[in-house]
Amino acid sequence: MPVLIRLASSFAVLATGLLAGVMLGVAMEQQTAQTLSANCWIVHQNLNDHLFRLVMPIAFVISVAGACSALFLHRGSARVWMVGGVVASLLVVLITIVFEVPLNDMMAQWRPGHLPSDWSLSRDAWLRNHWWRTLFGVFAFLFSTIADRVDIH
């Protein structure tokens, strides 16, 4: 395998794997946070949101760019697997923009002691959406890894 393809493929695996790992860690942490009281949960959520608004756009761009670069360099069945990796990476971004960001924006306005009575519905919707994007993130990593391995042989 030429060096450029090897580098792009390895980068795609690394980028999608790191993003999938972060999302899986957040999903498990958020699942555990379901036991927090409303006031504790909103403080927790808004602290997480503040950090991830800074980090996740960069992580998404790196992950999608890595997958796309490998897509254009792979050939044959490796390219087919990389198409899956790119599509799964784009679904992660789509779920984030369409479902997660609007919920984050709404919850950023909430303060302890002043949450809507149905706050837990939004919390649960956020977590459900996050599990979906985590699943697609894991698929992006899996497909990128398969493409990388197929192109070696």
N, C-alpha and C positions, 0 to 999 in steps of 0.2 A: 504494500500500500504506500503510495507517495506520501511524503512528509506533510504536505499541506492538508491532505485528506485526514491523515492520522491526527494532526493537531486539531482540526475543526471537529472531528468526531469525538475526540477526547474532551474537548471543551464543551461540546453539547452534553455529553454524559455528566461531566462535572457540574455544569450550570443547572441542568434540569434536576440532577440528584440533590444538589444543595437546596434548591427551592422546594422540592418535594419533602425533604427532611425538615426544613423549617415549618412548612405548612402542617406536616404531621405532628410535629412538636406542639405547635399552636393549637391544633385540634384537640390533642390530648389534654393540654393545659386548660383550654376553654371548657372541655367536657367536665373536668374536675371543678371548674369555677361555677358550674351550675348550682352547686350547693351553697354558694355565698348568699348572704342577704342582699336585697335590692340595693341598698346604699353602698355596701362593700363592692358589689358587682359593678356598679356604674363607675366607681372610682377606678377599679381594676381595668375595665373595658376602655375607658378614656385614656388611661396611661398607656395601655397597649396600642391603641389607635394612634396616639401621638408619635410613638416610635415607628410603627409600621408605615405611616404616611410618608416618612422620610426614606425608609429602606426598601419597601416593596416595589415602587416604580422602577428603581434601578435594577432590582433583582429580576423583575419581569422582562425588562428590555434585554438584559444580559442573557436570560434563559431563552427567549424567543430568537434573539440574534444568533445565539450559539446553535440552536436547532436549525434555523434557516440556512446558516452557512454550511452546516453539514449536509443539509438536504441538497443543496446545489452542487456539492462535490461528490456525493455518493453516486453509485451507479447500481443498476439491477435491483435485486431484492433488498439490498441495504437502503436504497432510496425509498422503496415502498414503506419500509419500517420507519424511515425518517419522516415521511409524510405524516404517519400516525403521530410521531413525536411533535411535529409542528402543530398539527391540528389540536392535539391535547394541550399543548402550551398556550395556544390561542384561546382555547376554551377556559383555561385558568384565568386569563386576562379578561375575557368576556364576562364570566361570572362575577369577577371582582368589580368591574365597572358597572354592570347592570344591576346587580343585587347587593353586593357588600358595601360599596361606597355610599349609596343612598342611605342604607341603614346606619353606617358609621356617622354620616353627616347628621342624621336625626338624633342619634344617641349622644353625639358631642354636645348637644344643647341641654341634655339632662344633667341635673345636679342632685346630689344626695338629699333625700327628703322631698324632692320635687319631681318624682318620676310619674309617668302616666300609670293609671291603674292596670293597663294591659301591657306593661313594660316587658313582661316575660315572653309574650308572643314575639316581640321583635328580637329579643335575646335568642329565643329558640330558632327563629328564622335565620338569624345570622349564623348560628352554629350549623344548621342544616346545609345552608349554602356553602359554608366553609368546608364541610366534609365532602361535598360534591367537587369543589375545586381542588381539594387535596387528592381525591381519587384521580382526577384528570392530571394533576401534577405527578402522581406516581406513575400513571400511564405514560406521560411524556418521558420520564426517566427510563422506564422499562423499554419503551420503543427505541429510544436513543441508544440504550445499551445493546439491544438486539442488533440494531443497525451497525453499531461499532463492531460487534463480534462477527456478524455475517460478512462484513467487508474484509476482515482479516483472512478469512479462509477462501 
